[in-house]
Amino acid sequence: MAAAFAVPAVILAGGLALAVPAQASPAEQASSGRLSVTIDAMNPSYAVPGRTVTLSGTVTNGTRQRQAGLDVRLYTSASHFTTRDGLDAYMSRGVASDLIPAGDPFVISASVAPGATASWTASFRASTQGISSFGVYAVTAQLQDLSGGVISSQQTLLPFWPGSRAAGLEHQLKISWLWPLIDQPHQKVCTATLTSNDLASSLSQGGRLSALLKAGASHPGADVTWFIDPALLSDVATMTRRYLVGGQPTCTGASLTPASTAAASWLAGLRKVTAGQPTELTPYANVDMTALVHQGLTRDLATAYRTGEAVANSVLPGSSGHDIAWPPGGTADLSVLTSLATRQHIGTVVLNSSEMPPVVDAANVFQPDDAVASLRVAGLPMNVLLSDDTLTEVLRDGNTSSGTLPESTEFAVRQRFLAETAMIAAEAPDSERTIVVAPPGNWSPSEALASDLLAETAAAPWLTPTPLASLSSAPDTQRAAARHSPPASQASRGELSGDYLRQVRILGGRVSVYKSMLYKPAESYTRSLDEALLATESAAWRGSGRPQGTELVRGLSEYITAANKKVKIIPSGQVPMGGSSGLVPVSIQNGLHQAIQVRVVATVVNTPGRTSQLTIGRFQDLVVIPPQQVAGPVRLPVSSAPQGSTQIQLVLTSANGTVLPFTRTSLTVLSTRYGRAILFLIGAAIGVLVLTSVYRALRRWLRGGAHLVDEEADPPGSVMTGTSDARHRTEAPDDLADARRWVDDA
């Protein structure tokens, strides 16, 4: 039996060289071509005096032959790790200097067929291993053959808690969780339309968002602080009613989808849990705030915060706002922090601890650091909460984005997390310290893993859960001096590129121009435009997400282009004008479902070498056009038109003078100057008519006078001579002849 407990020959010079097997699924291990051993569970998760520790796991035969004569043996270290670096070295390289056999080996009695697995269980007591001090100890499971040769191994960590007095822990380690509810933005400008229906599975039982909500809600004692993206709230609220999915950028061709009961249930659960737990909001769509500041798009960041608050309050009444900022990835330089402090009035920020590493003295003596630090930016105080970067990476290993995790992987995440917290507490048991836990923003653990992590947080005797906001009010101490300041200016890893954001900037300008012509638009519509633009700036499009962001940019661009083309001047070609002045009509069509207010700008076009004499007078150039209507013609008063054609350039602008795209056109005024000639001819004709009428009246009058003379004269045939009366009658015919000659002359 002595040989069975001997440390194998691979322990050389006091160290054990161990391979670190990949965390593969049983199926992958079965096809790997080798034998492997995994640790799937440890009970209890931390050791206490007098209690047995039991480990269990699986042996997998990935070879093509049946394997027999196998056993699993446990080894532990007799001393605990003194630094986190030493702990990490053991987990990554499998090196420990003082491993000793622990308990009895587990003999696999039956042979293991190719591709098959066999379960194993082994136990030991901490007291028999020399484990007595508070700290973290190494545990290794080795798969050996009958000769004691090591076939495969896997390592884990065992925290030991001897009791508060024996541990010498003067203060429990404060621990604060950020619990992210963040996803890719899905909302389009089109009413009640999502880009895809991916959220449906995430909100359903077993989905990512469902798991996070249920786990967080089931452990109120963990005092998590919920970090929620308002864009996610908007998307889920849309799904509680009938909604559309996909379609063209012009809001056509989308598929009608029934209301989601999973979305309604998820939203109801969130409202219930956040009513009694602290909640913080990210800016809308969790925009890449570091990239926006670096590219000078600080106004967009302000819009994201403002829009996010409005959306959140409409879905989650009483949302607390954005008192604490959490930049994507936990990275930000001083320029970003300055913008947050001066423009957004944020006094607390959560950064990854690697952004402000501890200052190491010349003697390289360990100095206990803390997660709570402070800075002054632009003369303003700012609290900095430093999330532990090692814990963030440990939690990242628990992502299920590629499918269900092997049981051994979930165990490894749980145990490493618990051991890291115990290690931090044991490093300086007489110091009052804090750790902040910030999972990746897109964290996707199983519900069981997330729940277990929070349960460990609440149950571990060296931890005391603490709300995040209470840390931000911690007094300023010398702890800040133990860390380096963030860099003055440095791009965050993977942040949205300048080239990509230049496209977004151009698109933002086009959206602003489009909004400038809307007349008293509904707040919901202008907000939907802001939301669609902010969605293109989401941190979700970092790295491999870039193509999806580019697709959003393209879709919004096409929407704006189609909308702008619905506002136009109805062309009239040539406008004939008989005189040198007149009114030229201009009609405007509004094909939008929104009222618009536009200004008509008319300019005379001068031909090369000749300046036109045509002028355009003052007119009512500002026009309000209801949706889907054509405005009554705007009449341009033109004068001094030269004979021939003159071109007038027309364009529409917003009320503030911004030129609207696709509205530029021209018309030609064709002046013949025939108008004056026609008026002269008409006047002459009227004059002739008057003279003719006078002539005819005189003739009638004169004819009437001749008749009177004849009545006084002698009867026809008589001749009057020798008297004055006779002379008078004789002259009368001469007077009549003169009158007729006068009329004829006239």
C-alpha positions in Angstrom: 0.0 0.0 0.0 3.0 2.3 0.5 3.4 2.5 -3.2 -0.1 3.6 -3.6 0.4 6.7 -1.6 3.8 7.6 -2.9 4.2 10.8 -4.7 4.8 10.0 -8.4 8.2 10.4 -9.9 7.2 13.5 -11.8 7.7 15.4 -8.5 11.1 16.7 -9.0 13.1 19.0 -6.7 10.1 19.6 -4.5 7.9 20.7 -7.3 5.1 18.8 -9.1 4.9 19.4 -12.9 1.3 19.1 -13.9 -0.5 19.5 -17.2 -3.5 21.7 -17.2 -6.2 19.9 -19.3 -8.5 22.0 -21.4 -12.0 22.4 -20.1 -13.6 20.2 -22.7 -17.0 18.6 -22.8 -17.2 14.8 -22.2 -17.8 14.4 -25.9 -14.7 16.4 -26.8 -12.7 14.5 -24.3 -13.9 11.2 -25.7 -12.7 12.1 -29.1 -9.4 13.6 -28.0 -7.4 10.5 -28.3 -6.3 10.4 -24.6 -7.4 9.6 -21.1 -8.5 12.6 -19.0 -9.7 13.4 -15.5 -11.9 16.3 -14.4 -13.1 17.6 -11.1 -16.8 18.4 -11.2 -17.6 19.1 -7.6 -16.2 19.8 -4.1 -18.3 19.5 -0.9 -18.1 21.7 1.0 -16.7 24.5 -1.2 -14.4 25.6 1.6 -13.0 23.4 4.5 -13.5 23.9 8.2 -11.9 22.1 11.1 -13.1 18.5 11.6 -15.1 18.3 8.4 -14.4 15.9 5.5 -13.9 17.4 2.1 -15.2 15.3 -0.8 -14.3 15.7 -4.4 -16.0 14.0 -7.4 -15.4 14.0 -11.1 -15.2 12.1 -14.3 -12.6 10.0 -16.2 -13.0 9.9 -19.9 -11.5 7.5 -22.3 -10.7 9.3 -25.5 -8.6 6.5 -27.0 -9.7 3.8 -29.3 -9.0 1.0 -26.8 -10.6 -0.2 -23.6 -8.7 1.1 -20.6 -8.4 -0.7 -17.2 -6.3 -0.6 -14.1 -7.0 3.2 -13.4 -7.3 5.1 -10.2 -7.7 8.7 -9.1 -5.6 10.1 -6.3 -5.8 13.5 -4.5 -2.9 15.7 -3.4 -3.0 18.8 -1.3 -0.5 21.4 -0.2 0.4 21.6 3.4 0.8 25.4 3.3 -1.5 28.1 1.9 -0.6 30.5 -0.9 0.9 33.7 0.3 0.3 35.8 -2.9 -2.3 35.9 -5.7 0.5 35.5 -8.2 1.5 32.2 -6.6 -2.1 31.0 -6.8 -2.4 32.0 -10.4 0.9 30.3 -11.3 -0.4 27.1 -9.8 -3.7 27.2 -11.7 -2.1 28.1 -15.0 1.0 25.9 -14.9 0.1 23.3 -12.2 3.2 24.0 -10.1 3.1 23.5 -6.3 6.1 22.8 -4.1 4.6 20.8 -1.2 1.9 18.5 -2.5 1.2 15.5 -0.4 -1.2 12.6 -0.8 -4.7 13.2 0.6 -7.1 10.5 1.6 -7.5 7.1 -0.2 -7.3 6.7 -3.9 -10.4 5.9 -5.9 -9.9 2.7 -7.9 -11.9 2.5 -11.1 -12.9 -1.2 -10.9 -14.3 -1.7 -14.3 -12.5 -1.1 -17.6 -13.6 2.0 -19.5 -14.7 1.5 -23.1 -13.5 3.9 -25.9 -15.5 7.1 -25.7 -17.0 6.1 -22.4 -16.8 7.9 -19.0 -16.5 6.7 -15.4 -17.3 8.6 -12.3 -15.0 8.9 -9.3 -15.2 10.2 -5.7 -12.4 10.8 -3.1 -12.3 12.4 0.3 -9.9 13.7 2.9 -9.8 15.7 6.2 -8.1 19.0 6.2 -6.7 18.4 9.7 -4.8 15.3 8.5 -3.1 17.4 5.7 -1.6 19.9 8.0 -4.2 22.5 6.9 -4.9 24.8 9.9 -4.5 28.5 8.9 -6.9 30.7 7.1 -6.0 30.8 3.4 -6.2 29.0 0.1 -4.6 25.6 -0.5 -3.7 23.6 -3.6 -5.7 20.4 -4.5 -4.8 18.2 -7.4 -6.6 15.1 -8.8 -4.3 12.7 -10.7 -5.4 9.9 -13.0 -2.7 7.1 -12.6 -2.1 3.7 -14.0 -1.2 0.6 -11.9 2.5 1.5 -11.8 1.8 5.0 -10.4 2.4 6.8 -13.7 0.5 10.0 -14.1 -1.8 9.9 -17.1 -3.7 13.1 -16.6 -4.4 15.6 -13.8 -6.5 18.6 -12.9 -6.0 21.1 -10.1 -8.4 23.2 -8.0 -8.3 25.4 -4.9 -9.5 24.8 -1.4 -10.2 27.8 0.9 -9.9 26.9 4.6 -11.7 28.8 7.3 -10.6 28.1 10.9 -13.1 30.4 12.5 -13.1 34.2 13.0 -10.8 34.2 16.0 -8.3 31.7 14.6 -8.4 33.5 11.2 -7.4 36.8 12.8 -9.7 38.6 10.4 -10.4 41.9 12.0 -12.8 43.1 9.3 -14.8 41.0 6.8 -13.9 41.7 3.2 -16.5 44.0 1.7 -17.7 42.7 -1.7 -19.9 44.6 -4.2 -21.4 43.1 -7.3 -22.3 44.8 -10.5 -25.1 42.8 -12.1 -25.3 43.7 -15.8 -28.5 43.5 -17.8 -27.0 44.7 -21.1 -27.5 43.4 -24.7 -27.1 44.5 -28.2 -29.6 47.2 -29.3 -32.4 45.9 -31.5 -34.8 48.9 -31.9 -35.3 50.5 -35.4 -36.7 53.9 -36.2 -39.7 52.2 -37.6 -42.5 52.0 -35.0 -42.5 48.8 -32.9 -39.9 47.2 -35.1 -36.8 45.2 -34.0 -33.8 44.3 -36.2 -34.1 40.7 -35.1 -35.9 38.4 -32.7 -32.8 37.2 -30.8 -34.1 38.6 -27.6 -37.0 36.1 -27.6 -34.7 33.2 -26.7 -32.6 35.2 -24.3 -35.7 36.2 -22.3 -37.2 32.7 -22.2 -36.5 30.0 -19.7 -32.8 29.1 -19.8 -31.9 32.2 -21.8 -29.1 34.5 -20.8 -31.2 37.4 -19.6 -33.6 35.1 -17.9 -30.8 33.4 -16.0 -29.3 36.7 -14.9 -32.6 38.1 -13.7 -33.7 35.0 -11.8 -30.3 34.5 -10.2 -30.0 38.1 -9.1 -33.6 38.2 -7.8 -33.2 35.0 -5.8 -30.3 36.3 -3.7 -31.2 39.6 -2.2 -28.6 39.0 0.5 -25.8 39.4 -2.1 -26.7 43.2 -2.4 -26.0 43.4 -6.1 -26.3 46.7 -7.9 -28.2 46.3 -11.2 -26.6 48.0 -14.2 -29.3 48.2 -16.9 -29.1 49.4 -20.5 -32.2 51.4 -21.3 -32.1 50.2 -24.9 -32.8 46.7 -23.6 -35.7 48.0 -21.6 -37.1 49.6 -24.7 -36.7 46.5 -26.8 -38.3 44.2 -24.2 -41.2 46.7 -23.7 -41.8 46.6 -27.5 -42.0 42.8 -27.3 -44.8 42.9 -24.7 -47.2 43.9 -27.6 -47.4 42.8 -31.1 -44.3 43.9 -32.9 -42.5 43.7 -36.2 -39.1 42.1 -37.0 -36.7 42.8 -39.8 -37.9 44.4 -43.0 -36.4 47.1 -45.1 -35.0 50.4 -43.9 -38.0 52.1 -45.4 -40.2 50.3 -42.8 -41.7 47.8 -45.3 -41.5 44.0 -45.4 -41.2 43.4 -41.7 -42.8 40.2 -40.1 -45.6 40.7 -37.6 -44.8 38.8 -34.4 -47.3 38.1 -31.5 -46.7 39.6 -28.1 -44.1 37.7 -26.1 -45.3 36.3 -22.8 -41.6 35.8 -21.9 -40.9 39.4 -22.4 -43.9 40.5 -20.3 -42.9 38.1 -17.5 -39.3 39.2 -17.6 -40.2 42.9 -17.4 -42.6 42.3 -14.5 -39.9 40.4 -12.6 -37.4 43.2 -13.2 -39.8 45.8 -12.0 -40.4 43.8 -8.8 -36.8 43.2 -8.0 -35.5 46.7 -8.8 -38.1 48.3 -6.7 -36.1 47.2 -3.6 -32.6 47.0 -4.9 -30.1 49.6 -6.2 -30.2 50.3 -9.9 -27.9 52.2 -12.2 -28.4 53.0 -15.8 -25.8 52.9 -18.6 -26.1 55.5 -21.3 -28.6 54.4 -24.0 -27.4 51.4 -26.0 -24.4 51.3 -23.7 -22.6 53.5 -26.1 -18.8 53.3 -26.3 -18.2 56.3 -24.2 -14.4 56.1 -24.4 -14.5 56.1 -28.2 -17.1 58.9 -28.3 -14.9 61.2 -26.1 -11.8 60.3 -28.0 -13.5 61.2 -31.3 -15.0 64.4 -30.1 -18.6 63.1 -30.0 -19.3 64.2 -26.4 -22.7 65.6 -27.4 -23.7 62.1 -28.4 -22.7 60.8 -25.0 -24.8 63.5 -23.4 -27.7 62.5 -25.6 -27.2 58.9 -24.7 -27.5 59.6 -21.0 -30.5 61.9 -21.5 -32.3 59.5 -23.8 -31.5 56.6 -21.5 -33.1 58.3 -18.5 -36.2 59.1 -20.4 -36.6 55.6 -21.8 -35.9 53.9 -18.4 -38.3 56.1 -16.5 -41.0 55.2 -19.0 -40.5 51.5 -18.5 -39.1 51.3 -15.0 -40.7 54.3 -13.1 -38.4 55.7 -10.5 -35.1 54.5 -12.1 -32.3 56.1 -10.1 -30.4 57.6 -13.1 -26.7 57.5 -13.7 -24.8 58.4 -10.5 -22.2 55.8 -11.3 -20.5 55.4 -14.7 -19.2 52.0 -15.9 -17.3 52.4 -19.1 -17.4 49.4 -21.4 -14.7 47.0 -20.4 -13.9 49.1 -17.3 -11.3 51.1 -19.2 -11.1 54.9 -19.4 -8.3 57.5 -19.5 -8.2 60.9 -17.8 -9.8 62.6 -20.8 -12.9 60.3 -20.5 -13.0 60.8 -16.7 -12.8 64.6 -17.2 -15.7 64.5 -19.6 -17.8 62.4 -17.3 -17.1 64.8 -14.4 -17.5 68.1 -16.1 -20.2 67.4 -18.7 -22.2 64.6 -17.2 -21.7 65.6 -13.5 -20.7 62.0 -12.6 -18.8 61.6 -9.3 -18.2 57.9 -9.3 -16.8 55.6 -11.9 -16.1 51.9 -12.0 -12.8 50.9 -13.7 -10.9 47.7 -14.1 -8.2 47.5 -11.5 -5.6 47.2 -14.3 -6.3 50.9 -15.1 -4.8 52.0 -11.8 -2.3 49.3 -10.8 -0.8 49.3 -7.3 2.4 51.2 -6.7 5.2 48.8 -5.9 7.9 50.1 -3.6 11.6 49.6 -4.1 11.7 46.7 -1.6 8.8 45.0 -3.4 7.0 44.6 -0.1 3.4 43.8 -0.4 1.1 46.7 0.5 -2.6 45.9 0.8 -4.5 47.9 -1.8 -8.2 48.6 -1.9 -10.9 48.8 -4.5 -11.9 52.3 -3.4 -9.7 55.1 -4.7 -10.1 58.7 -5.5 -8.9 61.2 -8.1 -9.2 64.9 -8.9 -10.1 65.6 -12.5 -10.5 69.1 -13.8 -10.4 70.2 -10.2 -13.3 68.0 -9.3 -13.2 65.0 -6.9 -14.1 61.6 -8.4 -14.5 58.3 -6.6 -13.0 55.4 -8.5 -14.2 51.9 -7.7 -11.8 49.3 -9.1 -13.2 46.0 -10.1 -10.9 43.1 -9.7 -9.6 42.2 -13.1 -8.7 38.6 -12.2 -12.3 38.0 -11.0 -13.6 39.5 -14.2 -11.6 37.1 -16.3 -12.7 34.2 -14.0 -16.3 35.1 -14.6 -15.7 35.4 -18.4 -14.7 31.7 -18.4 -18.3 31.0 -17.3 -19.9 32.3 -20.5 -22.2 30.0 -22.2 -22.4 31.9 -25.5 -21.0 28.9 -27.3 -23.4 26.4 -25.7 -23.8 24.6 -22.4 -20.7 24.5 -20.3 -19.2 21.3 -19.0 -20.0 20.6 -15.4 -16.2 20.7 -14.6 -15.9 24.3 -16.1 -18.8 25.6 -14.0 -17.2 24.1 -10.9 -13.8 25.6 -11.8 -15.4 29.1 -12.1 -17.2 28.8 -8.8 -14.2 27.4 -6.9 -11.7 29.9 -8.4 -14.0 32.8 -7.6 -14.4 31.7 -4.0 -10.7 31.0 -3.6 -9.7 34.4 -5.0 -11.9 36.2 -2.5 -10.5 34.2 0.4 -7.0 34.9 -0.9 -7.6 38.6 -0.9 -9.0 38.5 2.6 -6.1 36.3 3.9 -3.4 38.6 2.3 -3.9 41.2 4.9 -6.4 40.0 7.6 -5.9 43.1 9.7 -6.8 45.5 6.9 -10.2 46.9 6.0 -10.5 46.2 2.3 -13.1 46.1 -0.4 -13.4 44.2 -3.7 -15.7 45.1 -6.5 -16.9 42.4 -8.9 -17.8 43.4 -12.4 -18.6 40.6 -14.9 -18.2 41.3 -18.6 -21.1 43.4 -19.9 -22.2 40.6 -22.2 -21.9 37.9 -19.4 -23.8 34.8 -20.2 -23.6 32.3 -17.3 -26.1 29.6 -16.7 -28.7 30.3 -14.0 -27.2 27.7 -11.8 -23.7 29.2 -12.0 -24.9 32.7 -11.4 -27.0 31.7 -8.5 -24.2 29.7 -6.9 -21.8 32.6 -7.2 -24.2 34.9 -5.4 -24.9 32.2 -2.8 -21.2 31.9 -2.1 -21.0 35.7 -1.8 -23.7 35.7 0.9 -22.5 32.6 2.7 -18.7 32.9 2.8 -17.7 33.9 6.4 -14.9 36.2 5.3 -17.2 38.2 3.0 -19.8 40.9 3.7 -22.0 42.0 0.8 -22.1 45.7 0.4 -24.1 47.9 -2.0 -21.9 49.6 -4.6 -23.3 53.1 -3.8 -22.1 52.9 -0.2 -18.5 52.4 -1.4 -18.7 55.7 -3.4 -19.3 57.6 -0.2 -16.2 56.2 1.5 -14.0 58.9 2.9 -10.9 60.0 1.0 -7.8 58.3 2.4 -4.3 57.6 1.5 -5.3 54.5 -0.3 -5.5 56.5 -3.5 -1.7 57.2 -3.2 -1.0 53.4 -3.4 -2.2 53.3 -7.1 -1.1 54.8 -10.3 -3.4 57.3 -12.0 -5.0 56.3 -15.3 -3.2 57.4 -18.5 -3.9 60.9 -19.7 -5.0 59.7 -23.1 -5.1 56.2 -24.3 -7.4 54.2 -26.5 -9.3 51.4 -24.8 -8.8 48.0 -26.1 -11.1 47.3 -28.9 -13.0 50.6 -28.8 -14.9 51.7 -31.9 -12.4 53.0 -34.5 -12.1 56.5 -35.7 -13.0 55.4 -39.2 -16.2 53.8 -38.1 -17.2 56.8 -36.0 -16.5 59.2 -38.8 -19.3 57.4 -40.7 -21.5 57.7 -37.7 -20.7 61.4 -37.4 -21.7 62.1 -41.0 -24.9 60.1 -40.4 -25.6 62.1 -37.3 -25.3 65.3 -39.3 -27.9 64.0 -41.8 -30.3 63.0 -39.0 -30.0 66.5 -37.5 -30.8 68.1 -40.9 -33.8 65.9 -41.3 -35.1 66.7 -37.8 -34.6 70.4 -38.4 -37.5 70.5 -41.0 -40.0 68.6 -38.8 -42.7 70.9 -37.5 -43.8 70.2 -33.9 -42.9 66.4 -34.2 -44.1 64.0 -31.6 -41.5 63.5 -28.9 -41.6 59.7 -29.4 -40.6 60.1 -33.1 -37.6 62.4 -32.5 -36.6 60.1 -29.7 -36.7 57.1 -32.0 -34.3 58.9 -34.4 -31.9 59.6 -31.5 -32.2 56.0 -30.3 -31.5 54.6 -33.8 -28.4 56.8 -34.1 -27.1 56.0 -30.6 -27.6 52.3 -31.4 -24.9 52.6 -34.1 -22.5 53.8 -31.3 -23.0 50.9 -29.0 -20.0 49.2 -27.4 -21.6 45.9 -28.6 -20.1 46.6 -32.0 -16.5 46.4 -30.7 -14.4 43.7 -32.2 -16.4 41.1 -34.0 -19.6 43.1 -33.7 -18.4 45.7 -36.2 -20.3 44.3 -39.2 -23.6 44.5 -37.2 -22.9 48.1 -36.4 -22.1 48.9 -40.0 -25.4 47.3 -41.0 -27.2 49.6 -38.6 -25.4 52.6 -40.1 -26.5 51.5 -43.5 -30.1 51.0 -42.5 -30.5 54.3 -40.8 -28.8 56.1 -43.7 -31.2 54.6 -46.2 -34.2 55.5 -44.0 -33.0 59.2 -43.9 -32.4 59.2 -47.6 -35.9 57.8 -48.4 -37.5 60.3 -46.0 -35.7 63.3 -47.4 -36.7 62.3 -51.0 -40.4 62.6 -49.9 -40.1 66.4 -49.5 -39.7 68.1 -52.9 -40.6 71.1 -55.0 -43.0 70.1 -57.8 -41.2 71.1 -61.0 -43.0 73.4 -63.3 -40.5 73.7 -66.2 -41.2 76.9 -68.1 -43.4 79.7 -66.7 -44.6 82.1 -69.5 -44.9 85.8 -68.6 -46.3 88.3 -71.0 -45.0 91.4 -69.3 -41.9 92.4 -67.4 -43.4 91.5 -64.0 -45.7 89.0 -62.4 -46.2 86.2 -59.9 -44.5 82.8 -60.4 -46.2 79.9 -58.5 -44.1 77.3 -56.7 -45.7 74.1 -55.2 -44.2 71.9 -52.5 -45.0 68.2 -51.8 -44.7 66.6 -48.3 -44.9 62.8 -48.6 -43.9 62.3 -45.0 -46.2 61.2 -42.2 -44.9 64.2 -40.2 -45.7 67.9 -40.7 -42.8 70.0 -41.9 -41.8 73.6 -41.9 -39.6 74.7 -44.8 -38.3 77.9 -46.3 -38.3 78.5 -50.1 -35.1 80.1 -51.3 -35.2 81.5 -54.9 -32.1 82.8 -56.7 -31.8 84.3 -60.2 -29.2 82.4 -62.3 -26.9 84.7 -64.3 -25.6 83.4 -67.5 -21.9 83.8 -68.4 -21.2 87.3 -69.6 -24.6 88.7 -68.8 -26.2 89.7 -65.5 -30.0 89.2 -65.6 -32.2 92.2 -64.8 -34.9 90.0 -63.4 -35.4 90.6 -59.6 -37.4 88.6 -57.1 -39.4 90.6 -54.5 -40.3 89.8 -50.9 -42.7 86.9 -50.4 -43.9 84.6 -47.7 -41.1 82.1 -47.9 -41.7 80.0 -44.7 -44.3 77.3 -45.3 -45.9 74.7 -43.0 -47.1 71.6 -44.8 -49.3 69.0 -43.2 -48.4 65.3 -43.6 -49.1 63.7 -47.0 -50.1 67.0 -48.6 -49.1 69.5 -51.3 -48.7 73.1 -50.1 -50.7 75.8 -52.0 -48.4 77.6 -54.4 -45.9 80.1 -53.0 -46.0 83.0 -55.4 -42.7 84.6 -56.3 -43.0 88.3 -57.3 -40.7 88.9 -60.2 -40.1 92.1 -62.1 -37.9 93.8 -64.7 -37.9 90.6 -66.7 -35.9 90.9 -69.9 -37.4 89.6 -73.1 -36.5 85.9 -73.4 -35.8 83.2 -70.8 -34.4 83.6 -67.3 -33.6 80.7 -65.0 -34.5 80.8 -61.3 -32.8 78.3 -58.9 -35.1 76.9 -56.2 -34.2 75.1 -53.0 -35.8 74.3 -49.7 -34.2 74.9 -46.3 -35.3 74.3 -42.8 -36.5 77.3 -40.7 -32.9 77.9 -39.5 -31.5 78.0 -43.0 -30.1 74.5 -43.3 -30.3 73.3 -46.9 -32.5 70.2 -47.3 -31.1 67.5 -49.6 -32.9 66.5 -52.8 -34.9 69.7 -52.9 -32.8 71.7 -55.4 -34.5 72.4 -58.7 -35.0 75.2 -61.2 -37.6 76.8 -63.4 -37.5 79.1 -66.4 -39.4 82.4 -66.7 -40.2 83.0 -70.4 -40.9 86.7 -70.9 -42.2 87.8 -74.4 -42.9 91.5 -73.6 -46.0 91.2 -75.8 -48.1 92.4 -72.9 -47.4 96.1 -73.4 -48.1 95.9 -77.2 -51.3 94.1 -76.5 -52.4 96.8 -74.0 -51.5 99.5 -76.5 -53.5 97.9 -79.2 -56.4 97.3 -76.8 -56.2 101.0 -75.8 -56.1 102.1 -79.5 -59.1 99.9 -80.3 -61.0 101.4 -77.4 -60.1 104.9 -78.6 -61.3 104.1 -82.1 -64.5 102.7 -80.7 -65.1 105.9 -78.7 -64.5 108.1 -81.7 -66.7 106.0 -83.8 -69.4 106.2 -81.2 -69.0 110.1 -81.0 -69.1 110.3 -84.8 -72.3 108.3 -85.0 -73.8 110.4 -82.2 -73.0 113.6 -84.0 -74.4 112.4 -87.3 -77.6 111.4 -85.5 -77.8 114.8 -83.9 -77.0 116.7 -87.1 -79.6 114.7 -89.0 -82.1 115.6 -86.3 -81.2 119.4 -86.8 -81.8 119.3 -90.6 -85.2 118.0 -90.1 -86.1 121.0 -87.9 -85.0 123.4 -90.6 -87.0 121.7 -93.2 -90.1 122.0 -91.0 -89.7 125.8 -90.9 -88.9 126.2 -94.6 -91.3 126.6 -97.4 -92.8 123.7 -99.0 -90.6 121.7 -101.3 -90.0 123.4 -104.6 -90.4 126.9 -103.2 -87.5 129.4 -103.7 -86.9 132.2 -101.2 -85.1 135.3 -102.5 -84.7 139.0 -101.7 -85.3 139.0 -97.9 -83.1 138.4 -94.9 -85.0 135.4 -93.9 -84.5 134.1 -97.3 -80.8 134.8 -96.9 -80.7 133.0 -93.5 -82.3 129.9 -95.0 -80.0 130.1 -97.9 -76.9 129.9 -95.5 -78.1 127.1 -93.4 -77.2 124.4 -95.9 -73.6 125.8 -95.9 -73.4 125.4 -92.1 -74.6 121.9 -92.3 -72.0 121.1 -94.9 -69.2 122.6 -92.7 -70.3 120.4 -89.8 -70.3 117.3 -91.9 -66.8 118.2 -93.2 -65.6 118.6 -89.5 -67.0 115.2 -88.6 -65.4 113.6 -91.6 -62.0 115.3 -90.8 -62.3 114.0 -87.3 
